């Protein structure tokens, strides 16, 4: 019995010590709560890493470039033709992308102003450049622009127009305003190159030169086939005279072009009658000068003393 009592007392003492030990209580009281917390954190971290790995690229990752990996779009042909090329738009994202397409500096046209590119897809979009008949031969530049998601991509466009280079300039429709003295005229580019014209003005009256302006550059550039009507001021025209005005236009590589116009300056409302009087006066003056010269010739030489 003592042995049994001693064994019972030892069991009771061990149970009491186990109950009194706080570390044993925490372990026994919360065996299930710590394991789910750790598992939940691990699951959340794994889900976050999975979401980052599966996130689509930003909208700015889309690209636009000439087809076949070229550094720029290049077109070549004669004036009056329609040339075609292709623009590649790549959408690496997971959502469709709507891209707006335009051209600048060159007559670029697309079949539609916008194109919808599916996710993870490259769209090859054809476009055309219309080379008008008056486009001068040589190198020309332009830009193909693609914009989407608040960003714009510009693709360089280089155009070469074939054909002979001819510089030809004419000056036409010269008119003298007898009331103000202004000279109106029209310059016409008859060639195939862009011209930078220069102008010289000369005016002759009954008694000699009234106006002589050497050639100077004009503030304009004439494209092939283009016309420009301009006014040349004449601040001090004669009050009474019959005038012939000559305009001479030049440009690099072009032959000089000359045109004339006549005008009669006279006070009063009847310049036509005044012009007749001026012509009659000029004729009379010329006849008088001839007669004077004839008399001088017929006079005998004075005798020597």
C-alpha positions as CSV (number, residue, x, y, z in Angstrom):
1,X,0.0,0.0,0.0
2,X,2.9,2.3,0.8
3,X,4.3,1.6,-2.6
4,X,1.0,2.5,-4.2
5,X,0.6,5.6,-2.1
6,X,4.1,6.7,-3.0
7,X,3.4,6.1,-6.7
8,X,0.1,8.0,-6.5
9,X,1.8,10.9,-4.7
10,X,4.5,11.1,-7.3
11,X,1.9,11.2,-10.1
12,X,0.0,13.9,-8.4
13,X,3.2,15.9,-7.8
14,X,4.1,15.7,-11.5
15,X,0.7,16.8,-12.5
16,X,0.8,19.7,-10.2
17,X,4.2,20.8,-11.4
18,X,3.0,20.5,-15.0
19,X,0.0,22.7,-14.2
20,X,2.1,25.3,-12.4
21,X,4.7,25.6,-15.2
22,X,3.5,28.6,-17.4
23,X,5.5,27.5,-20.5
24,X,3.8,24.2,-20.4
25,X,0.4,26.0,-20.2
26,X,1.1,28.2,-23.3
27,X,2.2,25.2,-25.3
28,X,-0.7,23.2,-24.3
29,X,-3.2,26.0,-24.6
30,X,-2.3,27.2,-28.1
31,X,-1.1,24.3,-30.1
32,X,-3.3,25.0,-33.1
33,X,-3.3,28.8,-33.4
34,X,0.4,29.3,-34.4
35,X,0.5,26.9,-37.2
36,X,-2.5,28.3,-39.2
37,X,-1.0,31.9,-38.9
38,X,2.3,30.8,-40.3
39,X,0.5,29.0,-43.1
40,X,-1.6,32.0,-43.9
41,X,1.4,34.3,-44.2
42,X,3.2,31.9,-46.4
43,X,0.1,31.5,-48.7
44,X,-0.3,35.3,-48.9
45,X,3.3,35.8,-49.9
46,X,3.1,33.1,-52.5
47,X,-0.1,34.7,-53.9
48,X,1.6,38.1,-54.1
49,X,4.6,36.7,-55.8
50,X,2.4,34.9,-58.3
51,X,0.4,38.1,-59.0
52,X,3.6,40.1,-59.7
53,X,4.9,37.4,-62.0
54,X,1.7,37.2,-63.9
55,X,1.1,41.0,-64.1
56,X,1.0,42.3,-67.7
57,X,3.6,44.8,-68.9
58,X,2.7,48.4,-68.6
59,X,0.9,50.2,-71.5
60,X,4.1,52.0,-72.3
61,X,5.7,48.8,-73.5
62,X,3.9,48.8,-76.9
63,X,6.1,49.7,-79.9
64,X,5.7,51.1,-83.4
65,X,8.5,50.7,-86.0
66,X,8.9,50.2,-89.7
67,X,8.3,46.7,-90.9
68,X,11.2,44.2,-91.2
69,X,13.2,46.0,-88.5
70,X,14.3,48.9,-90.6
71,X,15.6,52.1,-88.8
72,X,13.2,54.3,-90.8
73,X,10.6,54.1,-93.5
74,X,12.0,54.7,-97.0
75,X,10.0,55.3,-100.2
76,X,11.1,56.1,-103.7
77,X,9.2,56.9,-106.9
78,X,8.4,59.6,-109.4
79,X,6.1,62.6,-109.0
80,X,2.4,61.8,-109.4
81,X,2.6,58.3,-107.9
82,X,1.3,56.6,-104.8
83,X,3.9,54.8,-102.7
84,X,3.2,52.2,-100.0
85,X,4.9,50.9,-96.9
86,X,4.1,49.1,-93.6
87,X,4.2,50.1,-90.0
88,X,4.5,47.3,-87.3
89,X,2.7,47.9,-84.0
90,X,3.4,45.4,-81.2
91,X,1.2,45.0,-78.1
92,X,2.9,42.7,-75.5
93,X,0.3,43.4,-72.9
94,X,-2.7,41.2,-71.9
95,X,-5.4,43.7,-73.0
96,X,-6.2,45.0,-76.5
97,X,-4.6,48.3,-77.5
98,X,-6.2,51.0,-79.6
99,X,-3.6,53.0,-81.6
100,X,-4.2,56.2,-83.4
101,X,-2.2,56.7,-86.6
102,X,-1.4,60.0,-88.4
103,X,1.3,61.5,-90.7
104,X,3.2,64.8,-90.5
105,X,5.3,66.6,-93.1
106,X,4.2,64.3,-95.9
107,X,0.8,63.3,-97.4
108,X,0.5,60.0,-95.4
109,X,-2.8,58.1,-95.3
110,X,-4.0,55.0,-93.6
111,X,-7.0,52.8,-94.3
112,X,-8.4,53.8,-90.9
113,X,-7.3,56.5,-88.5
114,X,-7.1,53.9,-85.6
115,X,-6.2,50.2,-85.3
116,X,-7.1,47.8,-82.5
117,X,-4.2,45.5,-81.7
118,X,-5.1,42.3,-79.7
119,X,-3.1,41.3,-76.6
120,X,0.4,39.8,-77.3
121,X,0.0,40.5,-81.0
122,X,1.9,42.4,-83.7
123,X,-0.2,44.2,-86.3
124,X,1.4,45.2,-89.6
125,X,-0.5,48.3,-90.8
126,X,0.0,49.4,-94.4
127,X,0.0,53.1,-95.3
128,X,0.4,55.1,-98.5
129,X,2.2,58.3,-99.4
130,X,0.8,60.3,-102.3
131,X,3.5,62.1,-104.3
132,X,1.7,65.0,-106.1
133,X,2.6,65.9,-109.6
134,X,4.2,69.2,-108.5
135,X,6.5,67.6,-106.0
136,X,10.1,68.5,-106.9
137,X,12.7,65.8,-107.4
138,X,15.0,65.1,-104.5
139,X,14.9,64.1,-100.8
140,X,11.9,64.8,-98.7
141,X,11.2,64.1,-95.0
142,X,8.1,63.3,-93.0
143,X,6.9,61.5,-89.9
144,X,4.5,58.6,-89.2
145,X,3.0,59.0,-85.7
146,X,1.4,56.3,-83.5
147,X,-0.3,57.3,-80.2
148,X,-1.9,55.2,-77.5
149,X,-2.3,55.1,-73.7
150,X,-1.0,58.6,-73.4
151,X,2.2,58.0,-75.3
152,X,3.3,58.8,-78.9
153,X,5.9,57.1,-81.0
154,X,7.3,58.8,-84.1
155,X,8.8,56.9,-87.1
156,X,11.0,58.8,-89.5
157,X,9.8,58.8,-93.1
158,X,12.3,59.5,-95.9
159,X,10.9,60.0,-99.4
160,X,13.0,60.2,-102.6
161,X,11.2,61.6,-105.7
162,X,12.8,60.7,-109.0
163,X,12.9,62.9,-112.1
164,X,15.0,65.6,-113.8
165,X,15.8,68.8,-111.9
166,X,14.7,71.8,-114.0
167,X,14.8,75.4,-112.7
168,X,12.5,77.8,-114.7
169,X,11.0,81.1,-113.6
170,X,8.7,83.6,-115.3
171,X,7.4,87.1,-114.4
172,X,3.9,87.9,-115.6
173,X,1.0,90.3,-115.4
174,X,3.1,93.4,-114.7
175,X,0.9,96.4,-114.0
176,X,1.8,100.0,-112.9
177,X,-0.7,101.8,-110.8
178,X,-0.6,105.4,-112.1
179,X,-2.3,106.7,-109.0
180,X,0.1,105.3,-106.4
181,X,3.1,104.2,-108.4
182,X,3.0,100.6,-107.1
183,X,4.1,97.9,-109.4
184,X,2.2,94.6,-109.3
185,X,3.5,91.4,-110.8
186,X,3.3,87.6,-110.6
187,X,6.1,85.1,-110.4
188,X,5.5,81.6,-111.6
189,X,7.7,78.6,-111.1
190,X,7.7,76.6,-114.3
191,X,10.3,74.1,-113.3
192,X,10.6,71.1,-111.1
193,X,12.6,72.5,-108.2
194,X,11.9,74.9,-105.4
195,X,13.1,78.4,-106.4
196,X,14.4,81.3,-104.3
197,X,13.7,84.3,-106.6
198,X,15.4,87.7,-106.8
199,X,14.0,90.8,-108.4
200,X,15.5,93.9,-110.1
201,X,13.4,97.0,-111.1
202,X,14.2,99.6,-113.8
203,X,12.0,102.5,-115.0
204,X,12.7,104.9,-117.9
205,X,10.8,108.1,-118.5
206,X,10.9,110.6,-121.4
207,X,13.9,112.4,-119.9
208,X,15.9,109.3,-118.7
209,X,16.1,106.8,-115.8
210,X,13.6,107.3,-113.0
211,X,14.1,104.1,-111.0
212,X,16.9,101.6,-110.8
213,X,16.9,99.0,-108.1
214,X,19.5,96.2,-108.3
215,X,18.3,92.6,-107.8
216,X,17.7,91.5,-104.2
217,X,16.3,88.3,-102.7
218,X,12.6,88.1,-102.1
219,X,11.1,86.7,-98.9
220,X,9.5,83.6,-100.5
221,X,10.2,80.2,-101.9
222,X,8.3,79.0,-104.9
223,X,7.4,75.3,-105.3
224,X,7.0,73.8,-108.7
225,X,3.9,75.2,-110.4
226,X,3.3,77.8,-107.7
227,X,2.4,81.4,-108.4
228,X,3.0,84.4,-106.2
229,X,1.5,87.8,-106.8
230,X,3.4,90.6,-105.2
231,X,3.6,94.4,-105.1
232,X,6.7,96.5,-105.4
233,X,6.2,100.0,-103.9
234,X,7.4,103.1,-105.7
235,X,7.2,106.0,-103.3
236,X,8.2,108.9,-105.6
237,X,6.8,108.3,-109.1
238,X,6.9,111.2,-111.5
239,X,4.0,113.7,-111.5
240,X,4.0,114.0,-115.3
241,X,5.7,111.5,-117.5
242,X,5.3,108.5,-119.7
243,X,7.2,105.6,-118.1
244,X,8.3,102.1,-119.2
245,X,8.9,99.7,-116.3
246,X,11.1,96.6,-116.6
247,X,11.1,93.8,-114.0
248,X,13.8,91.1,-114.1
249,X,13.4,88.0,-112.0
250,X,16.2,85.5,-111.4
251,X,16.7,82.3,-109.4
252,X,19.7,80.0,-109.0
253,X,19.9,77.7,-112.0
254,X,17.1,79.5,-113.9
255,X,17.5,81.8,-116.8
256,X,16.6,85.5,-116.1
257,X,12.9,86.4,-116.8
258,X,12.0,89.9,-117.9
259,X,8.6,91.6,-118.4
260,X,7.7,95.2,-119.2
261,X,4.7,97.5,-118.6
262,X,4.0,101.1,-119.6
263,X,2.2,103.8,-117.7
264,X,1.4,107.5,-118.0
265,X,1.7,109.7,-114.9
266,X,-0.3,113.0,-115.1
267,X,-2.2,115.2,-112.7
268,X,-6.0,115.2,-113.1
269,X,-8.6,112.6,-113.9
270,X,-7.7,112.0,-117.6
271,X,-4.4,110.1,-117.8
272,X,-5.2,108.9,-121.4
273,X,-5.3,112.4,-122.8
274,X,-2.3,113.3,-120.8
275,X,-0.4,110.4,-122.2
276,X,-1.2,111.7,-125.7
277,X,0.0,115.2,-124.8
278,X,3.2,113.6,-123.3
279,X,3.9,111.7,-126.5
280,X,3.2,114.8,-128.6
281,X,5.5,116.9,-126.4
282,X,8.2,114.2,-126.6
283,X,7.9,114.1,-130.4
284,X,8.1,117.9,-130.6
285,X,11.0,118.0,-128.3
286,X,12.8,115.4,-130.4
287,X,12.1,117.3,-133.6
288,X,13.4,120.5,-132.1
289,X,16.6,118.8,-131.0
290,X,17.1,117.4,-134.6
291,X,16.5,120.8,-136.1
292,X,18.9,122.5,-133.7
293,X,21.6,119.9,-134.5
294,X,21.0,120.4,-138.3
295,X,21.4,124.2,-138.0
296,X,24.6,123.7,-136.1
297,X,26.0,121.5,-138.8
298,X,25.1,124.0,-141.6
299,X,26.5,127.1,-139.9
300,X,29.8,128.2,-141.5
301,X,32.9,128.1,-139.5
302,X,34.0,131.5,-138.2
303,X,36.8,133.2,-140.3
304,X,40.2,133.5,-138.8
305,X,41.2,137.1,-138.0
